[in-house]
Amino acid sequence: MSGLEARPAEPTRPTVTRLPDAVIPVDATTALTAFVVADAPALVAAVTDPEIRRWLPLPRPYPVELAEHWVTEGTESTRVSGTGLVRCIRVDGALAGCIDVKRVDWRARTAEVGYWLAPGFRGRGLASAAVRTLSSWLLDVHSFERVELRVATGNTASARVASRAGFVHEGVARNAGFTDDGRVDLAVWSRIAGPERT
C-alpha cells in the first residue's frame, strides 16, 4: 500500500430536523422560554392543582426530583429528537405555565400544541396569547401548514383559549384522549397557513 489509495468515505449521519431552542416573546412581560432546574419547585406546585390534574394524566406523586429531570433532560430530549418543543410560559421571569409542540410531522408540516397555566396566572388572557404566539411562530417562521389543539370536550376554559387564539373548531374525535378519570372525547381545533387562516 502506498498510502495513495482512496479511503472509504465516512458514513454520513442523517440530519434531524428540529425546532430551535428559542426564546419567543409574547409581549413586554411574557415570553416562551426553556425551563431551567430552578423551575422545578414551581412546576411541582402547579401540577398539584386540581384543575390541571383534572385534564392532564400526570404522575402521582410528582416529586421535585421528577420535575428536575423533566425540566432538564426530558424537555431537551424532545427538542433534540425533532419530535417537539417544550417552553415555559414566563411572566416577569416567573413560571406561569407550560406550552408545548408535539406530534410534529415534518413531512406534512403539521403539529399539535398543548398548554396549561398555574392557578395564579389564569383569567388574564395569557394562555390565549401564548397559544396564538406559538402557533404563529410555527406557521410563519417555520412554514408549518397546520397547527392543532385537542381539548377534552368538558374543558370549557381551554376551548375559550382555543377560540380566542384564532383556532377554528373542526369537530370531535371520540374516545381519543384520557385523563386520570378515564377516556374522554377531544374537540379538534386548528389554525392553518395561508390567507384563509384566522
C-alpha contacts under 8 A as a table, 3 or more apart, distances in Angstrom:
res1	aa1	res2	aa2	distance
1	M	4	L	7.61
1	M	5	E	7.39
2	S	5	E	6.98
16	V	80	V	7.87
16	V	81	S	6.93
16	V	82	G	6.23
17	T	82	G	5.56
17	T	106	W	7.50
18	R	79	R	6.36
18	R	80	V	6.43
18	R	81	S	7.00
18	R	82	G	4.09
18	R	83	T	7.31
18	R	84	G	7.48
19	L	79	R	6.54
19	L	82	G	6.74
19	L	84	G	7.17
19	L	85	L	6.68
20	P	79	R	7.75
21	D	34	A	7.20
21	D	79	R	7.64
22	A	33	T	6.86
22	A	34	A	7.72
23	V	31	A	6.68
23	V	32	L	5.68
23	V	33	T	4.75
23	V	34	A	7.26
24	I	31	A	5.57
24	I	32	L	4.94
24	I	33	T	6.59
24	I	133	T	7.92
24	I	134	L	7.62
25	P	28	A	7.68
25	P	30	T	6.41
25	P	31	A	4.28
25	P	32	L	6.26
25	P	133	T	8.00
26	V	29	T	7.75
26	V	30	T	5.29
26	V	31	A	5.06
26	V	32	L	7.10
26	V	129	A	6.74
26	V	130	A	6.32
26	V	133	T	6.13
27	D	30	T	5.22
27	D	31	A	6.91
29	T	91	V	5.51
29	T	92	D	5.26
30	T	89	I	7.06
30	T	90	R	5.46
30	T	91	V	4.48
30	T	92	D	6.43
30	T	93	G	7.98
31	A	89	I	6.07
31	A	90	R	5.38
31	A	91	V	6.81
32	L	87	R	5.42
32	L	88	C	5.45
32	L	89	I	4.82
32	L	90	R	6.18
32	L	99	I	7.93
32	L	130	A	7.48
33	T	87	R	5.10
33	T	88	C	5.14
33	T	89	I	6.67
33	T	90	R	6.98
34	A	86	V	7.08
34	A	87	R	5.09
34	A	88	C	5.76
35	F	39	D	6.49
35	F	71	V	5.36
35	F	72	T	7.15
35	F	75	T	7.80
35	F	87	R	6.49
35	F	88	C	5.47
36	V	39	D	5.54
36	V	40	A	7.64
36	V	71	V	5.95
36	V	72	T	6.48
37	V	40	A	5.65
37	V	68	E	5.41
37	V	71	V	6.05
37	V	72	T	6.35
38	A	41	P	7.15
39	D	42	A	5.50
39	D	43	L	6.03
39	D	68	E	7.91
39	D	71	V	7.56
39	D	95	L	6.76
40	A	43	L	4.98
40	A	44	V	6.18
40	A	64	V	5.96
40	A	65	E	8.00
40	A	67	A	5.06
40	A	68	E	5.26
40	A	71	V	7.01
41	P	44	V	5.16
41	P	45	A	6.27
41	P	64	V	6.12
41	P	67	A	7.65
42	A	45	A	5.06
42	A	46	A	6.11
42	A	95	L	6.76
43	L	46	A	5.09
43	L	47	V	6.21
43	L	67	A	6.76
43	L	95	L	7.58
44	V	47	V	5.41
44	V	48	T	6.44
44	V	62	Y	6.37
44	V	63	P	6.81
44	V	64	V	6.19
44	V	67	A	6.58
45	A	48	T	5.56
45	A	49	D	7.15
46	A	49	D	5.59
46	A	52	I	7.79
46	A	97	G	7.89
46	A	117	L	7.90
46	A	118	A	5.12
46	A	119	P	7.25
47	V	52	I	6.07
47	V	53	R	6.65
47	V	58	L	7.84
47	V	62	Y	7.77
47	V	118	A	7.76
48	T	52	I	7.29
48	T	53	R	6.61
48	T	62	Y	7.76
49	D	52	I	5.47
49	D	53	R	6.20
49	D	118	A	7.65
49	D	119	P	7.31
50	P	53	R	4.91
50	P	54	R	5.94
51	E	54	R	5.03
51	E	55	W	6.88
52	I	55	W	5.63
52	I	56	L	6.00
52	I	116	W	7.08
53	R	56	L	5.31
53	R	57	P	6.66
53	R	58	L	7.03
53	R	180	D	7.61
54	R	57	P	7.84
54	R	179	T	6.88
54	R	180	D	7.10
54	R	181	D	7.77
55	W	152	A	7.40
55	W	155	N	7.58
55	W	179	T	5.66
55	W	180	D	7.74
56	L	179	T	5.66
56	L	180	D	7.30
57	P	178	F	7.18
57	P	179	T	4.84
57	P	180	D	5.16
58	L	62	Y	7.67
59	P	62	Y	5.61
62	Y	66	L	6.49
62	Y	67	A	7.18
63	P	66	L	5.44
63	P	67	A	6.57
64	V	67	A	4.91
64	V	68	E	6.06
65	E	68	E	5.04
65	E	69	H	6.26
66	L	69	H	5.15
66	L	70	W	6.12
67	A	70	W	5.05
67	A	71	V	6.05
68	E	71	V	5.39
68	E	72	T	6.34
69	H	72	T	5.43
69	H	73	E	5.59
69	H	74	G	6.40
70	W	73	E	5.65
70	W	74	G	4.23
70	W	75	T	6.01
71	V	74	G	6.12
71	V	75	T	5.67
71	V	76	E	7.88
72	T	75	T	6.09
72	T	76	E	6.31
73	E	76	E	5.31
73	E	77	S	5.93
74	G	77	S	5.35
74	G	78	T	6.43
75	T	78	T	5.28
75	T	79	R	6.60
75	T	85	L	7.15
75	T	86	V	5.70
76	E	79	R	5.13
76	E	80	V	6.07
76	E	85	L	7.98
76	E	86	V	7.98
77	S	80	V	5.11
77	S	81	S	5.90
78	T	81	S	5.43
78	T	82	G	6.59
78	T	83	T	5.71
78	T	84	G	5.49
78	T	85	L	6.18
78	T	86	V	7.51
79	R	82	G	5.34
79	R	83	T	6.37
79	R	84	G	5.32
79	R	85	L	4.93
79	R	86	V	7.37
80	V	83	T	7.81
81	S	84	G	7.69
82	G	104	V	7.67
83	T	102	K	6.25
83	T	103	R	6.45
83	T	104	V	5.46
83	T	105	D	7.97
84	G	100	D	7.17
84	G	101	V	4.88
84	G	102	K	4.59
84	G	103	R	6.86
84	G	104	V	5.98
85	L	100	D	5.55
85	L	101	V	4.98
85	L	102	K	6.88
86	V	98	C	7.36
86	V	99	I	6.14
86	V	100	D	4.27
86	V	101	V	6.35
87	R	98	C	5.96
87	R	99	I	5.41
87	R	100	D	5.89
88	C	95	L	6.46
88	C	96	A	7.44
88	C	97	G	6.01
88	C	98	C	4.72
88	C	99	I	6.40
89	I	95	L	6.11
89	I	96	A	5.36
89	I	97	G	4.89
89	I	98	C	5.35
89	I	99	I	6.68
89	I	130	A	7.34
90	R	93	G	5.32
90	R	94	A	5.19
90	R	95	L	4.87
90	R	96	A	5.39
90	R	97	G	7.17
91	V	94	A	5.28
91	V	95	L	6.70
91	V	96	A	6.15
96	A	117	L	5.84
96	A	118	A	5.57
96	A	120	G	7.82
96	A	121	F	5.94
97	G	115	Y	7.39
97	G	116	W	5.50
97	G	117	L	4.09
97	G	118	A	5.41
97	G	121	F	8.00
98	C	115	Y	5.46
98	C	116	W	5.50
98	C	117	L	6.56
99	I	113	V	7.01
99	I	114	G	5.60
99	I	115	Y	4.17
99	I	116	W	6.65
99	I	130	A	7.65
99	I	131	V	7.61
100	D	113	V	5.50
100	D	114	G	5.32
100	D	115	Y	6.38
101	V	104	V	7.21
101	V	111	A	6.52
101	V	112	E	5.69
101	V	113	V	4.61
101	V	114	G	6.68
102	K	111	A	5.95
102	K	112	E	5.21
102	K	113	V	6.16
102	K	114	G	7.70
103	R	110	T	7.86
103	R	111	A	5.34
103	R	112	E	5.77
104	V	109	R	7.38
104	V	110	T	5.87
104	V	111	A	4.35
104	V	112	E	6.93
105	D	108	A	5.50
105	D	109	R	5.54
105	D	110	T	5.24
105	D	111	A	6.25
106	W	109	R	4.76
106	W	110	T	6.81
108	A	145	E	7.56
109	R	143	S	7.22
109	R	144	F	4.54
109	R	145	E	5.37
109	R	146	R	6.78
110	T	144	F	5.81
110	T	145	E	5.90
110	T	146	R	4.83
110	T	147	V	5.78
110	T	148	E	7.85
111	A	144	F	7.77
111	A	146	R	6.66
111	A	147	V	5.07
111	A	148	E	6.28
112	E	147	V	5.48
112	E	148	E	4.50
112	E	149	L	5.66
112	E	150	R	7.60
113	V	131	V	7.63
113	V	135	S	7.72
113	V	147	V	7.02
113	V	148	E	6.22
113	V	149	L	5.51
113	V	150	R	7.99
114	G	149	L	6.58
114	G	150	R	7.68
115	Y	127	A	7.38
115	Y	131	V	7.71
116	W	127	A	7.35
117	L	121	F	6.29
117	L	122	R	6.28
117	L	127	A	6.89
118	A	121	F	5.72
118	A	122	R	6.88
119	P	122	R	5.64
121	F	124	R	6.77
121	F	126	L	7.37
122	R	125	G	7.34
122	R	126	L	7.18
122	R	127	A	7.79
123	G	126	L	7.64
125	G	128	S	5.45
125	G	129	A	6.21
125	G	161	V	7.92
126	L	129	A	5.14
126	L	130	A	6.02
127	A	130	A	5.10
127	A	131	V	6.03
127	A	161	V	6.34
128	S	131	V	5.17
128	S	132	R	6.02
128	S	161	V	4.82
128	S	162	A	6.79
128	S	164	R	5.87
128	S	165	A	4.83
129	A	132	R	5.20
129	A	133	T	6.00
129	A	165	A	6.55
130	A	133	T	5.10
130	A	134	L	6.05
131	V	134	L	5.29
131	V	135	S	5.97
131	V	161	V	7.92
131	V	162	A	7.71
131	V	165	A	6.11
132	R	135	S	5.29
132	R	136	S	6.00
132	R	165	A	4.73
132	R	166	G	6.88
133	T	136	S	5.21
133	T	137	W	6.13
134	L	137	W	5.01
134	L	138	L	6.30
135	S	138	L	5.09
135	S	139	L	6.16
135	S	147	V	6.41
135	S	191	R	7.58
136	S	139	L	5.03
136	S	140	D	5.61
136	S	141	V	7.59
137	W	140	D	5.39
137	W	141	V	5.14
137	W	142	H	6.70
138	L	141	V	5.80
138	L	142	H	4.96
138	L	143	S	6.40
138	L	144	F	5.58
138	L	147	V	7.76
139	L	142	H	5.90
139	L	143	S	4.99
139	L	144	F	4.54
139	L	145	E	6.22
139	L	146	R	7.25
139	L	147	V	7.65
139	L	192	I	7.32
139	L	193	A	5.84
140	D	143	S	5.60
140	D	144	F	7.39
140	D	193	A	7.70
143	S	193	A	7.87
144	F	147	V	7.36
144	F	193	A	6.97
145	E	192	I	5.50
145	E	193	A	4.85
146	R	190	S	6.79
146	R	191	R	5.86
146	R	192	I	4.36
146	R	193	A	6.30
147	V	190	S	5.58
147	V	191	R	5.36
147	V	192	I	6.32
148	E	188	V	6.87
148	E	189	W	5.57
148	E	190	S	4.40
148	E	191	R	6.60
149	L	162	A	7.28
149	L	188	V	5.95
149	L	189	W	5.04
149	L	190	S	6.22
150	R	186	L	5.56
150	R	187	A	5.56
150	R	188	V	4.81
150	R	189	W	6.36
151	V	155	N	6.66
151	V	158	S	6.62
151	V	159	A	6.66
151	V	186	L	5.07
151	V	187	A	5.08
151	V	188	V	6.65
151	V	189	W	7.93
152	A	155	N	5.37
152	A	177	G	7.40
152	A	184	V	6.21
152	A	185	D	5.79
152	A	186	L	4.40
152	A	187	A	6.05
153	T	156	T	7.20
153	T	172	V	7.85
153	T	184	V	7.45
153	T	185	D	5.89
153	T	186	L	5.48
153	T	187	A	5.51
155	N	158	S	5.55
155	N	159	A	6.44
156	T	159	A	4.96
156	T	160	R	6.27
157	A	160	R	5.18
157	A	161	V	6.45
158	S	161	V	4.93
158	S	162	A	6.31
159	A	162	A	5.05
159	A	163	S	6.30
160	R	163	S	5.15
160	R	164	R	6.07
161	V	164	R	5.20
161	V	165	A	5.99
162	A	165	A	5.15
162	A	166	G	6.60
162	A	167	F	5.38
162	A	168	V	7.77
162	A	189	W	6.97
163	S	166	G	5.38
163	S	167	F	5.28
163	S	168	V	6.70
163	S	169	H	7.76
164	R	167	F	7.38
166	G	191	R	6.99
166	G	198	T	5.28
167	F	189	W	5.65
167	F	190	S	4.98
167	F	191	R	5.04
167	F	198	T	6.92
168	V	189	W	5.21
168	V	190	S	5.28
168	V	191	R	6.52
168	V	198	T	7.90
169	H	187	A	7.26
169	H	188	V	6.05
169	H	189	W	4.37
169	H	190	S	6.70
170	E	187	A	7.57
170	E	188	V	5.59
170	E	189	W	5.62
170	E	190	S	7.21
171	G	187	A	5.80
171	G	188	V	5.54
171	G	189	W	7.56
172	V	185	D	6.61
172	V	186	L	5.56
172	V	187	A	4.34
172	V	188	V	5.76
173	A	176	A	5.65
173	A	185	D	5.82
173	A	186	L	5.17
173	A	187	A	6.23
173	A	188	V	6.83
174	R	184	V	7.36
174	R	185	D	4.50
174	R	186	L	6.44
175	N	178	F	7.87
175	N	183	R	5.82
175	N	184	V	5.15
175	N	185	D	4.54
175	N	186	L	7.20
176	A	183	R	7.32
176	A	184	V	6.40
176	A	185	D	5.52
176	A	186	L	5.93
177	G	183	R	5.72
177	G	184	V	5.14
177	G	185	D	6.21
177	G	186	L	6.31
178	F	181	D	7.55
178	F	182	G	5.38
178	F	183	R	4.21
178	F	184	V	5.38
179	T	182	G	5.27
179	T	183	R	6.38
179	T	184	V	7.19
191	R	197	R	6.02
191	R	198	T	6.94
192	I	196	E	7.79
192	I	197	R	5.37
193	A	196	E	7.66
193	A	197	R	6.13
194	G	197	R	5.96
